[in-house]
Amino acid sequence: MNRRNIWIHITIAAIVITFAAVLGQLRNWESKLRSAKTVSGDRIMPKPLAPKRSTEAGQPEVLVKFRPEISLAEIKKLTAKNNDSVEDRIESVKGLTAIDDLDDAAAETIAAQYRAMSDLVIYAEPVQEIKFDDPTASVPSKTEPTETLPNDPMFKDQWALKNGGENGGKANADIGAIKAWLKTQGSSEVVVAVLDSGVDYTHPDLVSNMWMRPDKVPAYRDNELGNINDLHGFNAEGNQGDPMDDNGHGTHCAGIIGAEGDNNEGIAGINWNVEIMPLKFMGRGGFGTTKDAIEAINYAIDRKQNGVNVRVISASWGSTGYSKALEDAIRAAGEAGILFVAAAGNNGTSNDKSPHYPSNYNLPNLLSVASLDRTDSLSSFSNFGTKTVHIAAPGRDILSTWLGDDYREASGTSMATPYVAGTAALILSLEPKLSVEKLRERLLKSVDKVDYLSGKVESGGRLNAAKALGN
């Protein structure tokens, strides 16, 4: 064999050896890949590996109330075993825990898994979506101030506070605000929490009456959520302290309760002086969840326990879905001395037959509110029910504050609710020690009886602030 042929054979051998090595590595990779798969039906599916997303990537799917003897360490061990994580513990309701599933399973499936653990769990439910109806709005024209009334330029458009029969209304079909103000215009010692889409706390007609955390009150701390700078309130939607409204609904409700009165600006609230605490749990689109509502209520309870005089929560929203966890949170608020005022809903149906929540919870600290128009008639959209709706208040064509330093009219039981919450604050400005039960009773027993409401609401009447104050 000549020298040239030897080199040819050596080159061929090197190529064969290299090819064999590459082939062997490919087969090794194929073997490893095959071992990481299992067969499911006719499809080859990868084995479950590490969680697909971090605990921060999703919202909690379920609310689980564990039995009181079950420790947090045991709960965390159990949830980790199920590839779940503890998102938050609701301190005001012992054992109530928001749980995030890391496998993206259906919420009802996860809840059913926990309900099956009856020796450990009292109840488990999916987190539900909550919304309010989008208010219809129009910008009103300004009116001239009057000598005997507050000098707010738009006051004459506030028929709910003083109804002279204008625009097809019925004279005196209002809440008696003028007479009520002879006794009190409110007090900055009373805090009303607006549980909604937040509040524009820079609005010129609200800024003087917005709650700010006093220096003596420590910043809010939650074991799971961490430290929160709650200077202006609480944002459960983002688990942080800025409750600025980006929808408008919460700002509208806040103005009804406490737009500064007699300041030559816009409108007058029921309380010329009050402190409004924004609790944001709904976003720009007007949607929130039961979990976020519960966290916001838990925050209000914590602030009260730390010396903030939160006495009323105004809740202008709801759904047809029952939540035991939300009911427990509202009950805990009552035990802390907080009245919860809830909108009856805008479906034009009976809540006695088709429940609406939270207004249908049978709790000693809850008031459900229907809506009236300027003729003292039940609004066509308003829900009703002699067993489940307690009181009626103005709720149609209601003028109040809006985003962008603006003012708009809106309609709904959402608007009727803050009239009742605001009147409760007026009462408390004179009687700060009044219990929740007595406060609720006072509001119901001081109504103006309205024939049209007989058989429609429990009290058979319309809110009357003047009578509630003894005028």
N, C-alpha and C positions, 0 to 999 in steps of 0.2 A: 504494500500500500504506500503510495507516495505521500509526501508531506502535505500536499494540498488536500487530499482526501481525508487525512487525519483531522485537519481543522474543520472540514465540513461536518464530519461526524460529531466532533466535540460541540460545535454550534447547535446542531440538531438536538443533542442530548440535553444541553442547557435549556433550550426552549421547552422540551418535554418536561423537565424537572420543574421549571417555573410554572408551567400550565397546571401541573399536578398540584403544586402548592396552592395556587389560586383556587382551583376546584375544591380542594380540601377545606379551605377557609370558608368558601361559599356554603358548603354542606354543613359546616359548623354553625354558621349564622342561621341557616335554615332550620337546623335542629333546635337552636335556642328560641327562635321565633315560634316554632310549632309547640314548644313546651309552654309558651306563655299564652296559649289559646285553648279554649274548650269548645266542644261542639254543642250547639243548641238547635235542635231540629235539623234543617238542611243548611243552616248558616254557621260559619265559624266565627265565634264571638270572642273578643279579648277577655281574659280573666279580670275581675275587679282589681284595680291597683290602688294607688293613693287617691284621696278625694280629688275630684275634678276641679274644685274651686276652693278658695279660702273662705274662712268664716265671715270675712268682710264682704264677700261678693254677692250675697243674696239677702233677702228679707226673711225673717222668721215665718215659718209656715203654720206653726201650731202653738196654742197656749195650753199648758198642762198644769193642773193643780195637783201637786204631790201631797201625800199624807204628811201631817205635821212632824211625825217622828223621822221622816226621811231627810238626812243631812244633805247639804250642798255637795259635799264630796261624793256621796253615793249617787246623787243625781248626775254629776259630771261623769262618773264612771259608767253609769248606765247609758247616758247619751253617747259617749265615746264608743261604746260597744255597738251601738246602732248606727255609727257613722253620722251622728248629729252633734250639734254644739249648743251650749247654753248662751243665748244672746243677751238675756236680761232676766233678773229676778225682780218681781214686783213687790217691793218691801211692804206696801200697805195691805196686801192680801197674802197671808202666810202660805208659802208653798207654791204660789202662782209663778210660772216660769215660761218665758218665751223661748222656743226651741227652733233652731234652724237646721233643716235636713241638708246634708252635703251631697246627697245622691239625686236631688231634684225629683223625688217621688211626689205623687199627688198628695195634697195636704190632708185629705180625708183618709187616705191610706195610712199616713203617719199617725194621725189622731187615733185611728182604730187600733194601731199597734200599742199605743200607750194606754188606751182604755182597757185593753185586754189584761193589763197589769193591775188588776183590781186590788191586789194586796199592797200596791205602792201608790196608786193614782186614784184621786177622787173623781176628776173629770179631765177630758182632753177634747179640744175643739180646734178646727181650722181657724186661722186668722181670716176675718171677713173684711170685705171692702165696704166703706161707708161713703156716702156722698150727700150733698145738699143740692136742691134744685137751683139751676142758674136763675138769678133774679132778673126780671125784666126791668130795664132802667131807662130813664129819660132825665135830661138835665132841666131843672125848673128855672123859672125866672125869679129874680130877686124882688122882694117887696119892701115897702117903706117901713121903718121902725115905728113902734107905737109907744106912747108915753107910759101907759099903765102896764105894759107887758115887757118882757126882756127885749133888749135892743138888737138882738140878733136879726139880721136883715131878712132871713128866710122864715122867720118864726110863723108868719101867717100861713105858710104852706104846710105847717105841721098840724093837720087836722086832728091827729090822735091826742095832742096835748090841749088843744082848744078848738072845738068844732062849733062854728057859728051857723052851720047849714049851707055853707058855700059849696059850689060845684056839685050840686045835687045831694049834699050830705044832710044829716039830721042834726039839728041843733042839740048840743050837750051830749051827743054820742061820742064822748071822749073819756079819758081816764081821770079827769078832774085835777090836772096838773097845777092850774093857777091857784086853786084853793090849797093844794098840798104845799106849794112853795111859800105860803104864808107862815107855815110852821118850820119848814126846813128846805134848803136847796141841796142837801147832801153833806157829806163829810169826807175829807181826805184820809180819815182814819179807817174807812171801810174799803176793802179790796174786793172787786168783782173780777173773776177770771172768765175770759171769753175763750172758750174751747172751740176753735174754728180754723180758719186759714191764716191765722196771725192777725196782726193789726198794724196799720201804718202809724207807728208811734211818733212820726215827725209831722203828721197832719196838723196844721195850725189851730184847728178847733179841738184837737185831742191832746196835743203835746203837754199841756199843763195838767192834765188829769191822767197821764200814763204812770203806771207803777214803775219804779226803779228800785232795784235791790238796795236796801239801806246798808251803810258801811258796817253796822253792827251785826248784820246777818251774813253768815259765811256763804261763800259760793256753793252752788249745788254740787254734791258729789254722789255718784251712783257706783256701786261696787263693780258693775259690769260696764257701764257707759263711761266711767271715769269722771274727771273733773270737768265741769261745764261752767263757763262764764255767763251766768244768767242775769246779766245787768238789766235787760229789758223783759225778761220772761224766759220761755222755754220753747224749743222747736223739736218736737218728738219726731217729726218727719226726717230731720237730718241729724238727730241726736246731738244737738248743739244749742247754743244760747240765743241765737238771733231769730226772733219770731216775726220778722218783717213780712207783711202781707204781700203776696204777688197775685192775688185773685180779686180782692175787693169785698168779698162777702163778710169776712171778719171785721173789716174796718166799718162797714155799714152797720153791723150789729153793735159795735162799740160806740158809735155815735149816738145811737138810740139810748144807750145806757148813760153815757157820760160826755157828750160834746159840751164843752165849756159854755155855760149860759151867761147872758148879759155881758158879752165881751165884744159886741159889735162885729161879730164874725159868724157868717153862715147860719147855723141852727143852734138850738138849745137842746141839750140832753135832759132826760128825766132828772139826773143829778147834775147840777152845775159844778159841784165839787165831789170828786170820788177818785179812787185809784183803780185803773183798768189794767189787769195783768193779762197779757196775751199768751195763750197756750196754743201754739201752732201744731196741728197734726194733719192738715190737708194742704195739698200743693196747688199750683197754678190752675190745674184742671178741675179742682173741686172734689178731689177724691182723697180718702185716707183709709186707715185700717183700724180694726178694733184694738190691735196691739199698740199702735201709736196713741190712740185715744186713752188707753189704760195707762200708758207711761206718762202722759200729760196730767192725768188725774192724780197719779202717784206723786208727781212733782208738786202739784198744788197742796196735797196733804203734807208732804215734807216741809214745804215753806211755812205752812201754818204751824207745824210742830216746832219750827225754828223762829217763831215770833211774828210772822207776817199774818195780818188779820184777814185772811181769805175767808169770806163768809158765804159767797154765792159763786156757782159756776153756771154760766149761760151756754147752752148747747143747742145750736140751731141746725140740726142735721139728724140723719137716721137711716134705717133700713128695715127690711122685713125679716132679717136674720137674727135669731135669738143667740145671745152670747152670755153664758153663765159667768165667764171671766169679767166681762164689762159690768154685769150686774153686781158682782162682788166688789169691784173697784168703786162703783157709785155708792154702794152700801158703806164701804170704808170711809168715803168722804163724809157721809152723814154722821158716822160715829166720831169723826173729827170736828163736827160742828159746821158742816158746809151744806147749804141748800143747793140742789141740782134742778135747774129749770130746763125742760126739754121741749122741743117742737113736736107737735102732734103729727105732722106730716101733711103732704100736699097732694094726696090722691083722691080727695073728695069721698072717702070711704069711711066706714065705721071701724074704729080700732077695737071695739068690743068683739067684732067678728073676724077682722083681719089684722092681727097685731102689728104694731110699728114700734121699733126699738131705737133708742132707750126709753121713749116716752111711755111704753107699756109696762115697764118694770114696776111691780107693786112694792114700793119702798117708802118708808116714812119721811124721807128727805127729798122726794121727787115730786115735781109738779109738771103736768103735761098741759100744753097751751094750744088752743085753737085760734083761728084768725077771723077777725071781723072786718067789714068794710065800713065806709063813712056813714052808712045808713043804719048801723047796728045790726046788720044781717050777717050771718055766717058766710064767709067768703066761699065762692063756688068751689075752690080748690081745696078747702080746709078739711082735714079729717075731723071726726067727732066721735063721741061715745060716752054715754052716761056713767059707765063703770071705769073707763080708762083715760078719759080726757077731763081735766079738772076745772079749767078756767079758760075764758076767752079774752083776747086783747086785740087792739087794732093791728092789722097785718097787710092791708092792701093799700097800694100807692103811698108808701111810707118814704118820706124824704130823710136822708141821712148822709153821713160823710162817705167819701169814696177815695180811691187812689189818686195820686197826682194833685193833692189839695183840692179835690173836686167834691161835688155833692150830686147824688142821684136819688131817684125814686125806685123802689123795689117792692115786690109783693111776695108773701109767703108766710107760713107759720114761723119761718125763720125770723121774720121781723116782729111778730107778736111776742116771741119768747123773750127778747131783751127788754120789752116793756115790763114784763113781770119781774125779771131779774133786777132791773133798775129800780122798780118800786120797792122790792125787798131791801135794796141798799138804802133807799130813803128811810124806811122804817128803822133800820139798824143804826142810822146816823143819830136817831133820837133814843133808841133803846139798844145799845150795843151788846148787852148781856142776854138779849132775847134768844131762847133756844130755837133750834131748827124746827122742832115740832110746833112751837108757839108761833113762829114766823110763818110757817106754812098755813097754819090755822087762821091767822090774821088775814092773810091774803084771800083765802077762800070765803071767809065769813063777811068780808067787807065789800063784796061785789055789788054792782047794780044789777038787779034781776032784769032779764030781758026775755020777753015772751017767746021770741024766736029760738032762744037757747034752751027752753024747757024740753027735756028729752034728748038734748044734744050734748050737753056737758054736765058734769057732776054738780057743779055749783049753780048751774042755771043762770050764770051771770057774767058780766064784763068787769074786768079789773077797774077798781076805783082807788087811785092813790090817796085822794083826800080822805075818804072814809077809812082807809087803812091806817092813816095817821091820826084819826079821831076828829077830823074836821067835817 
